[in-house]
Amino acid sequence: MLGPDQTPVVTDPEEARQHPELTVLSALAHGGNPRRHQVLDALSEALATVDPELADRYHDVVYTTLPQTARRYLERLMSTGKYQFQSDFALRYINRGKAEGKAEGEANALLTVLDGRGVDVPEDARDRITTCTDLDQLNTWLRHAGTADSIDEVFVERAS
């Protein structure tokens, strides 16, 4: 039977990068032990070396099985503002969050301009705007909204 006693404690970043699956098992088995900070830091390094979708699954499995103290450690790291994430895994999520926030802001600005100009925005058009994540497209629509009298004029392709 595989248990914590049979699973090595992986804390070395280089070992974690070379053996990501072993590092995931280490985090599952030792996420609550006194060396949990080092184990979880190694996990971050390991996740940066695997396919992003696989890394997402590994992260989810580990996070949901961590004891409360280990979860609090991760939450404190993220909330202090002092921790600088180094791994591609963490940076990918930070950048994704920033991009989603920018897209949401642009979509809200677009809807605000259209509302201010009295342009009717049917539900399907509102959904198209709020689900768009392409910042260039949102900016194009926002420029069009400045002079548009209808939602069709916002979505029309114009020659540059």
LONURO-204138 format. One record per residue (C-alpha): residue in one letter; x, y, z; chain. Coordinates in Angstrom, 2 decimals, padded with zeros to 5 digits. Each point is the difference from the previous one (the first is absolute). Layout:
BEGIN
{"A",{X,Y,Z},"A"}
...
//
This chain:
BEGIN
{"M",{000.00,000.00,000.00},"A"}
{"L",{001.28,003.45,-000.91},"A"}
{"G",{-000.09,002.55,002.79},"A"}
{"P",{001.97,002.92,001.40},"A"}
{"D",{002.72,-002.28,001.35},"A"}
{"Q",{000.63,-001.45,-003.47},"A"}
{"T",{-000.11,003.37,-001.81},"A"}
{"P",{003.14,002.13,-000.03},"A"}
{"V",{-000.17,003.61,001.17},"A"}
{"V",{000.87,002.06,-003.07},"A"}
{"T",{001.26,003.48,000.89},"A"}
{"D",{002.81,000.54,-002.49},"A"}
{"P",{-001.18,002.17,-002.93},"A"}
{"E",{002.25,-001.80,-002.49},"A"}
{"E",{-001.24,-003.42,001.08},"A"}
{"A",{-003.57,001.33,-000.20},"A"}
{"R",{000.53,001.19,-003.57},"A"}
{"Q",{001.51,-003.36,-000.98},"A"}
{"H",{-002.71,-002.09,001.69},"A"}
{"P",{-003.27,001.96,000.02},"A"}
{"E",{-002.26,-003.00,000.63},"A"}
{"L",{002.08,-001.09,002.99},"A"}
{"T",{-000.18,003.59,001.26},"A"}
{"V",{-003.80,-000.06,-000.26},"A"}
{"L",{-000.05,-003.21,002.05},"A"}
{"S",{002.36,001.62,002.48},"A"}
{"A",{-002.33,002.99,000.37},"A"}
{"L",{-002.98,-002.29,000.48},"A"}
{"A",{001.82,-002.09,002.61},"A"}
{"H",{001.95,002.72,001.77},"A"}
{"G",{-001.99,003.21,-000.52},"A"}
{"G",{-000.79,000.02,003.70},"A"}
{"N",{003.40,-000.84,001.42},"A"}
{"P",{002.40,002.54,001.56},"A"}
{"R",{001.84,000.43,-003.32},"A"}
{"R",{-003.23,000.79,-001.86},"A"}
{"H",{001.22,003.43,-001.15},"A"}
{"Q",{002.97,-001.54,-001.78},"A"}
{"V",{-002.16,-002.82,-001.37},"A"}
{"L",{-002.57,002.43,-001.40},"A"}
{"D",{002.67,002.30,-001.42},"A"}
{"A",{001.49,-003.06,-001.77},"A"}
{"L",{-003.46,-000.86,-001.32},"A"}
{"S",{-000.19,003.43,-001.60},"A"}
{"E",{003.28,-000.69,-001.79},"A"}
{"A",{-001.19,-003.43,-001.14},"A"}
{"L",{-003.27,001.30,-001.40},"A"}
{"A",{001.90,002.44,-002.18},"A"}
{"T",{001.54,-002.91,-001.91},"A"}
{"V",{-003.15,-001.87,-001.05},"A"}
{"D",{-002.73,000.68,-002.53},"A"}
{"P",{-002.17,002.88,001.28},"A"}
{"E",{-003.21,-002.05,000.03},"A"}
{"L",{001.71,-002.78,001.92},"A"}
{"A",{001.49,002.55,002.38},"A"}
{"D",{-003.49,001.37,000.63},"A"}
{"R",{-001.26,-003.47,000.93},"A"}
{"Y",{002.99,-000.75,002.21},"A"}
{"H",{-000.37,003.33,001.77},"A"}
{"D",{-003.71,-000.54,000.57},"A"}
{"V",{000.49,-003.50,001.42},"A"}
{"V",{002.75,001.13,002.36},"A"}
{"Y",{-001.78,003.16,001.15},"A"}
{"T",{-003.24,-001.81,000.81},"A"}
{"T",{001.82,-002.59,002.10},"A"}
{"L",{002.25,002.37,001.95},"A"}
{"P",{-000.65,000.46,003.69},"A"}
{"Q",{-001.27,003.39,001.06},"A"}
{"T",{003.40,001.13,001.28},"A"}
{"A",{001.60,-000.59,-003.40},"A"}
{"R",{-002.83,001.82,-001.74},"A"}
{"R",{000.47,002.94,002.37},"A"}
{"Y",{003.71,000.04,-000.85},"A"}
{"L",{-000.81,000.34,-003.68},"A"}
{"E",{-002.63,002.65,000.70},"A"}
{"R",{002.44,002.03,002.12},"A"}
{"L",{002.61,-000.19,-002.75},"A"}
{"M",{-002.48,001.36,-002.50},"A"}
{"S",{-001.43,002.70,002.26},"A"}
{"T",{003.20,001.52,001.37},"A"}
{"G",{000.92,001.58,-003.29},"A"}
{"K",{003.64,-000.73,000.85},"A"}
{"Y",{000.24,-003.39,-001.61},"A"}
{"Q",{001.21,000.16,-003.58},"A"}
{"F",{-001.20,-003.01,-001.95},"A"}
{"Q",{002.79,-001.50,-002.07},"A"}
{"S",{-001.52,-003.03,-001.68},"A"}
{"D",{-001.55,000.15,-003.43},"A"}
{"F",{-003.01,-001.77,001.52},"A"}
{"A",{-000.77,002.79,002.47},"A"}
{"L",{000.86,002.76,-002.44},"A"}
{"R",{-002.33,-001.51,-002.58},"A"}
{"Y",{-002.93,000.34,002.42},"A"}
{"I",{000.97,003.51,001.02},"A"}
{"N",{000.21,001.08,-003.63},"A"}
{"R",{-003.25,-001.76,-000.85},"A"}
{"G",{-001.73,001.85,002.84},"A"}
{"K",{001.39,003.33,-001.18},"A"}
{"A",{-001.14,-000.64,-003.58},"A"}
{"E",{-003.47,-001.05,001.16},"A"}
{"G",{-000.24,003.13,002.14},"A"}
{"K",{001.00,002.22,-002.90},"A"}
{"A",{-002.52,-001.66,-002.30},"A"}
{"E",{-002.74,000.38,002.60},"A"}
{"G",{000.87,003.67,000.42},"A"}
{"E",{-000.06,000.63,-003.75},"A"}
{"A",{-003.34,-001.80,-000.33},"A"}
{"N",{-001.47,002.10,002.83},"A"}
{"A",{001.34,003.18,-001.61},"A"}
{"L",{-001.52,-000.97,-003.31},"A"}
{"L",{-003.40,-000.68,001.58},"A"}
{"T",{000.22,003.30,001.90},"A"}
{"V",{000.71,001.97,-003.19},"A"}
{"L",{-002.84,-001.72,-001.82},"A"}
{"D",{-002.36,000.70,002.88},"A"}
{"G",{001.09,003.64,000.11},"A"}
{"R",{-000.63,000.36,-003.71},"A"}
{"G",{-003.42,-001.65,000.31},"A"}
{"V",{000.91,-002.97,-002.20},"A"}
{"D",{-002.20,-003.04,000.63},"A"}
{"V",{002.07,-003.08,000.88},"A"}
{"P",{-002.00,-003.22,-000.42},"A"}
{"E",{000.87,-002.93,002.28},"A"}
{"D",{001.89,-001.91,-002.74},"A"}
{"A",{002.17,003.07,-000.70},"A"}
{"R",{000.57,000.53,003.73},"A"}
{"D",{001.12,-003.64,000.30},"A"}
{"R",{002.32,000.41,-003.00},"A"}
{"I",{001.59,003.02,001.65},"A"}
{"T",{000.30,-001.39,003.54},"A"}
{"T",{001.41,-003.36,-001.12},"A"}
{"C",{002.58,001.47,-002.37},"A"}
{"T",{003.57,-000.36,001.30},"A"}
{"D",{001.75,001.53,-003.01},"A"}
{"L",{001.17,003.44,001.16},"A"}
{"D",{000.66,001.20,-003.55},"A"}
{"Q",{-003.54,-000.90,-001.02},"A"}
{"L",{-001.49,001.68,003.08},"A"}
{"N",{002.03,003.15,-000.69},"A"}
{"T",{-001.19,000.01,-003.61},"A"}
{"W",{-003.62,-000.29,001.13},"A"}
{"L",{000.57,002.74,002.58},"A"}
{"R",{001.32,002.35,-002.71},"A"}
{"H",{-003.01,-000.82,-002.17},"A"}
{"A",{-002.36,000.62,002.93},"A"}
{"G",{001.11,003.63,000.15},"A"}
{"T",{-001.86,000.75,-003.22},"A"}
{"A",{-002.42,-002.92,-000.35},"A"}
{"D",{-003.75,000.51,-000.09},"A"}
{"S",{-000.74,-003.74,000.14},"A"}
{"I",{001.63,-003.16,001.31},"A"}
{"D",{000.52,-001.16,-003.61},"A"}
{"E",{002.26,003.03,-000.55},"A"}
{"V",{002.11,-001.08,002.97},"A"}
{"F",{000.56,-003.50,-001.36},"A"}
{"V",{000.54,000.97,-003.66},"A"}
{"E",{003.45,-000.66,-001.45},"A"}
{"R",{001.49,003.25,-001.25},"A"}
{"A",{002.97,000.47,-002.30},"A"}
{"S",{003.05,001.33,001.82},"A"}
//
